[in-house]
Amino acid sequence: MRSAILAGGAARRFEARPKGLQTVGGRRILDAVVDTLVQATGELPLLIANDPEAVEWRPDLVVRADVYPGTASLGGIYTALRAGDGPVFVAAWDMPFLPPDLVRAVIAGAAAFDAFVPESRGPRGFEPLSAVYAQACAHPIRQSIDAGQLHTAAFHDAVRVGHLPLATVERFGNPDELFFNVNTREELAAARALQRRRDRRDSRSA
């Protein structure tokens, strides 16, 4: 299955760089997400980004700008669908701890659905940017965008939606860590601290 990374518009910036180019554990978050998707799918992901410098972030990736700029993550999902045939696994570019095995589990469960999303402990109860979307979602997403309804579940009533149960997600780790995303300096510091704890734990078990 193909995959896509959503990098948003000009990117929220702190420390003078887009958030996905910040480092956690000595490597950029974007690189961690790319590695995860390559391990899970065997192919390089598409990068959905509107920043004019995006082609320089990872020269090995194909970059596509949003079909409808300014339509948040929903527009990114739509762009990922329109960029190719068949379903696509969509990931955010600011999630440093998303593991390949979880991506594989989401992909494996997606066949019978138009949208297949893992459950989480977050306020939505699911993680829309670690999910699979089939081509059947494209038209309903377009309708939601045209109506100005930009939340990521705006189109769910029009398609078959499946969920990877939270109990299954928890087999791969703490969902709060797996879906941790970096939007602020404070969250970046927390991600780096979490990575240090993981490194210490790994060194003790080695």
N, C-alpha and C positions, 0 to 999 in steps of 0.2 A: 504493500500500500504506500502511496506517496504521502508526503507530509509537508507541512508549512509552518513557519515560525512568524508570528505576528510581532512586528516591532513598532507599530503605531505610526504616529505622524512624525513631527520633528523630534520626538522623544522628550520625555521629561528629563530635564538636565539637573544634575547636581555634581559638584566637584568638576564642573566644566565639561562633562562628557555624558552622552546618553546612558541611561541606566543599564542597558544590556551590555555595555562595554566596561562596566565596573568589574573588578576582580573579586572573586571569592575563592579562597584556597589557592591563590596564585595563578588562576586563569580567569578569563573573562566569562561572564555568565552566558553570553551568546555562544561561546565555544562549548560550554558544558551542555547546553541544550542541543546544539548541532551533534555533538558526540552521542548523546542519548538517542536521538532520532536515527542516526546512522546505524547504531547498534541494533535498534528495534526494527528498522525497516530495510536495512541494507543499501539505502540510497541517500544522497544528499537532499536535504529539505529545500523547499522554495522559501525565500525570505520576502515577506510582505512588509515594505517600508516606504515611507514618503520622504525621509531625510535625503537630501541630494548627495550626501556623503556615504550613503548606505552601500554603494557598490564597492567601496574601499574597505568596509568592515570585514568582509570575507569574500575575496575575489573569486573563490571557487563556487560561490552560490549564485544562482539566478535570482535577481531582484525584480519584484513587481510592485508598482505603486498601487494604492487603493483605487479601485474602479470609482468609488464614491468617497473622496476624501472627506474627513470630518464626520464620519459615521461610526466612530469608535470601533470596538472589537467586532461588532456585528458586520461592519463593512469589510473588515479584514477577513472574516470567515467567508463572506460572499466572494471576495477577490480570490481567495484560495480555491474555492470551488470553480470559479470561472477560468482559472489558469490551467485547468487540465480536465481529464475525463475521470470518472469513477470517484469513489470516496476519498477523503483526505483526513489525515490526523492533524489537528491544529494544536499548536503549543504556543504559549506566551514566551517571549524572549527574556523574561526577568525571573525565571524559576530555576534556580541553580541546583535543586535537589530532586528533580523529576527523574526517576530511575527507568532504565530501558525495560525491565520486566513488567512494570506497571503499564507502560505504553503498549507492550505486546498483549497484555491482558485486555486492555480496552479495545485494541484492534480485533482480537479474537472474538470478543463478544458482540461486535458491531454488525455482523452479517444480516441479521433479521430486522434491523432498524434503520431509520433514516438519520437519526442522530443518536449517538451512544455516548453517555457522559458518566464519569466516575462520581460517586457520591463523596461528599466531604463533610467536615464539621463547620464549614463556613456558613455565613448568613443565608446563602442561597440553597445550601444543602447539597450542592453539586459543583463540579469544577468545569466550566464551559470551555476553558482554554487548555484542556488536556483531553480532548474529545475527538470523536470521529463524526464527520458530516458527509452524507451521501448527496448526490446530485439532486435528489428530490427536495432538498432543503433550499436550493438556490432561489426558486420562484417565491416561496413564502418569505424568505429573507428579504428579497427585493421589495415585496409588498410591505413588509414591516418598515424598511428604510424609507419608502415613499410616504408612509404614514407618519414618519417621524418617531417611530417606536424603536429605540436603539438598544434596549436592554437585550442581553444575549439569549434570553428565553422568549423573546417577543413572538417568535414564529412557532413555538413548540406545539401549540394546539392544532397546527395544520399538518403536522408530520408525526410519524411513529417514533417515539422517543423511548430509549431503553437506558437503564442505569446499571453500572457496575456497583454492586452493593458495597456499603461501607465496610462490612466485615471482610470482604475480599480485598478492598484497598488496604486495609490494616495488615494484611499478610506481608505487604511490601515495606511497612514502616508506619511511623506516626503520620497520619494525613496532614496534620498541621505543618509538618516539616516537608513532606513530599510536595505539597502545593504551595509552599512558602514563596511569596513573590516580593520583589524589591522595588519599592516606589519612593522611598525616602532615605535620607542619610541614616536615620535611626534603624530602619529595616536593613540597610546595608551592613551596619555594624552588628546587628543581631545575626545576620546570615554568616558573617565572618566568624563570629563567636561560636555559632553552631557548627561550622566547618571545623574549627579548632577542636571542639569537643568530639566530633566524629573521628578526627585524625588521632586523638589521644586514645579513644576507644579501640580503634583499629590497631594501633601500635601495641596495646596491651594484649589483644587477642592474637597477634601475629606469632 
